[in-house]
Amino acid sequence: MDTLSHALWGYGLFGYKRYAALALFFGAMPDLIAFGAFMLMQIIHGQWHAGPPPMESLPAWLFTTYSFGHSFVICLPIIGLVALWRKPIAFAMLAWPFHIVLDFPFHTFAYFPTPIFWPIYDLKIDGIAWSHWYVWLPNVAGLIFLFYYRRQHK
């Protein structure tokens, strides 16, 4: 799924009570830690182009950061520890595992399958690409419905 949709789902589901900016951030964070630094480096070197970069142009560290950000094994213990300290912040952080839940059925083996149990187990699912209209359109409709619902119940 695209990073903007992840951020909006995180905000809409986990940022409506408190810590809206944090929920927005954690909704996008798994993609930001993987691709944010790479994109910044590309911009600095004048090599950035719109659209997904070819797999062969990506540095090895990007695959590690992608795995780190897209693993339940990593995110759930971190959120659990934060919950011991501040439950409202941990609630906003639930946008992170929700990002993973949205990604693993909508990424293919061809481009960043989601390693949901990394580094313990290398399970990945060959899903349906989120860019297909029959995935993307319900995603947008769901976001519209969610924000309409939040607005009506404020």
C-alpha positions in Angstrom: 0.0 0.0 0.0 1.2 3.6 -0.5 2.7 5.4 2.4 0.1 8.2 2.4 -2.7 5.7 2.7 -0.9 4.0 5.6 -0.5 7.3 7.4 -4.2 8.2 6.9 -5.3 4.7 8.1 -3.1 5.2 11.2 -4.5 8.6 11.9 -8.1 7.6 11.3 -8.0 4.4 13.4 -5.5 5.3 16.2 -5.1 9.0 16.3 -8.7 10.1 16.8 -8.5 10.3 20.6 -5.0 11.7 21.3 -1.6 11.8 19.8 -2.9 12.2 16.2 0.5 13.2 14.8 2.1 10.1 16.4 -0.5 7.8 14.9 0.0 9.5 11.5 3.8 9.0 11.9 3.6 5.3 13.0 1.2 4.6 10.1 3.9 5.7 7.7 7.0 4.8 9.7 7.7 1.3 8.3 8.0 2.8 4.8 9.8 5.9 6.0 12.6 4.0 7.7 13.1 1.9 4.6 12.7 4.3 1.8 13.0 7.8 3.5 16.8 7.7 3.8 17.2 6.2 0.4 15.0 8.9 -1.2 16.9 11.7 0.7 20.2 10.3 -0.6 18.8 10.2 -4.1 17.6 13.8 -3.9 20.9 15.0 -2.5 22.8 13.3 -5.4 20.3 14.5 -8.0 19.2 11.0 -8.9 15.7 10.9 -7.6 12.9 9.9 -10.0 9.2 9.5 -9.3 7.8 6.0 -9.1 9.2 2.8 -7.6 12.9 2.4 -8.0 14.2 -0.7 -9.8 15.2 -3.5 -7.3 18.7 -3.7 -8.7 19.3 0.0 -7.8 18.5 -0.5 -4.1 21.3 -0.8 -1.5 21.4 -3.9 0.7 20.7 -2.0 3.9 17.3 -0.9 2.5 16.1 -4.5 2.6 17.2 -4.8 6.2 15.4 -1.6 7.3 12.3 -2.7 5.3 12.3 -6.0 7.2 12.8 -4.3 10.5 9.9 -1.9 10.0 7.6 -4.6 8.6 7.9 -7.3 11.2 5.5 -8.1 14.0 8.4 -9.6 15.9 10.0 -6.2 16.1 6.9 -3.9 16.5 4.8 -5.8 19.0 7.4 -6.0 21.8 8.3 -2.3 21.3 4.6 -1.3 21.6 4.2 -3.6 24.6 7.1 -1.9 26.4 5.7 1.5 25.6 2.3 0.4 26.9 3.9 -0.3 30.3 4.9 3.3 30.4 2.2 5.2 28.5 -0.9 3.4 27.2 -2.3 6.3 25.1 1.0 6.5 23.2 1.0 2.7 22.7 -2.5 3.0 21.3 -1.3 5.5 18.7 1.6 3.2 17.9 -0.9 0.5 16.9 -0.8 2.2 13.5 2.5 0.4 13.0 1.2 -3.2 13.1 -1.8 -2.1 11.2 0.6 -0.9 8.5 1.9 -4.5 8.4 -1.6 -6.0 8.3 -2.4 -3.8 5.2 0.9 -4.6 3.5 1.3 -8.4 3.6 -1.7 -9.3 1.5 -1.0 -6.4 -1.0 2.6 -6.9 -1.8 3.9 -9.4 -4.3 7.1 -11.5 -4.4 8.1 -9.3 -7.3 8.4 -6.1 -5.2 8.9 -6.1 -1.4 6.9 -9.0 0.0 6.3 -8.3 3.7 8.5 -10.3 6.1 5.9 -10.4 8.9 8.0 -12.6 11.3 11.5 -11.4 10.5 14.1 -12.2 11.8 12.7 -15.4 13.3 10.9 -16.8 10.3 11.1 -15.8 6.7 7.4 -16.2 5.9 6.3 -13.9 3.0 3.0 -14.0 1.1 2.7 -13.4 -2.6 -0.2 -11.1 -2.5 -2.1 -8.9 -4.9 -0.3 -5.6 -5.8 -2.0 -2.7 -4.1 -1.7 -0.7 -7.3 -4.5 -2.7 -8.9 -7.7 -0.8 -9.1 -9.7 -3.5 -7.3 -7.4 -3.0 -4.3 -6.7 0.7 -4.6 -10.3 1.8 -5.1 -11.6 0.0 -2.0 -8.7 1.5 0.0 -9.7 5.0 -1.0 -13.4 4.3 -0.4 -12.5 2.8 3.0 -10.5 5.9 3.9 -13.3 8.2 2.8 -15.8 6.2 4.9 -13.5 6.2 7.9 -13.0 9.9 7.9 -16.7 10.6 7.2 -17.5 8.3 10.2 -15.0 10.1 12.5 -16.4 13.5 11.5 -20.0 12.4 12.2 -19.0 11.0 15.6 -16.9 13.9 16.9 
